[in-house]
């Protein structure tokens, strides 16, 4: 396909007008739900709206004319063997583990949102622009609300109301999850889709990164990798250089003043120059800090145990299935008093442990196929001078990278906070690639 170069404009200035429908109302509800997961975290998850939305979503798309276009999307067809193997490793354990088997199976079950969101877009391509416009609004809401959320959760957690059926506060946010969203927002800005960004928002993003990045290394690594990816694709973008200048100045101030700002509930970590150095060192080697090094060694030991009983043991082809508590069954890896830790702080190792080598292979093939088509779309748009589609693919690839990196070192895709967001991005990407090849004009409808 060859398209003429078209000057990119902010996504809010090019909107399609569609008739309200059940599908449109569902899409609005889905967006609000994603906002809830991003801002309130685990606290919002215990309302179980995500699981309800999954079932309702399939009913909605079946009732929406044109939904069968999903069968023309290769990335979505690859979900079929992925689901089949997931079911094969879940159904045999339902009688023994009951609700635990279903809960653990959401590791692959949340992928249903990829089909739902893709179907919604393919049945009305204008919804892609709607989602981009809404994400621009989400970015501002998130940046404004998340400092307050972190302050309340870390500083006044004991005062928060608790869901009586779960014993979990209504706000229960993780810094790693926050960093992933900050990375996605940064990539969204670099792509150029939202137009010009005011300096105040850039400063607020930097402050949020500093506060959350001091506590969570996986999230910080995800953010840094997205910055590197965006810098490689758009090395002259002003936001990249402005962000670097602000970050260098902030580090210099911390070094010059030797200030230490304690982070409530931050496991002994504080906002300081020494903490930055320690966090960076911990990503590549031992730091001498017991807290950072011990958690890393604990993960590595657990992952080695999984490798032994899968690649070199009796669970090579089947895994242990969904339902068993891996932290208890794999050895002395349970670190929570209520035994609620069930997964090995890596989605990839979780697939290996529960589905064996075939499950891990299906997971890897699925992700490589998706990111490969996104890279192909980005390259095609860049060669043809189609700046809008180039921006969309850069944003989607960056989001995928941030989610994958954080999920490699934390329990992320196992819950709706990461799982539903990730598979939504997956579905948007699959639909976007299809439209780029068939209906590229949808991004320029006024």
PyMOL commands that set and color helices and strands:
alter all, ss='L'
color gray80, all
select helices_A, chain A and resi 11-13+22-40+42-45+49-62+67-72+74-77+79-88+91-97+99-109+112-123+126-155+157-159+175-191+199-213+217-233+238-257+273-282+290-310+326-329+347-383+387-407+416-438+440-444
alter helices_A, ss='H'
color red, helices_A
select strands_A, chain A and resi 162-163+168-169+261-262+270-271
alter strands_A, ss='S'
color yellow, strands_A
deselect
rebuild
show_as cartoon
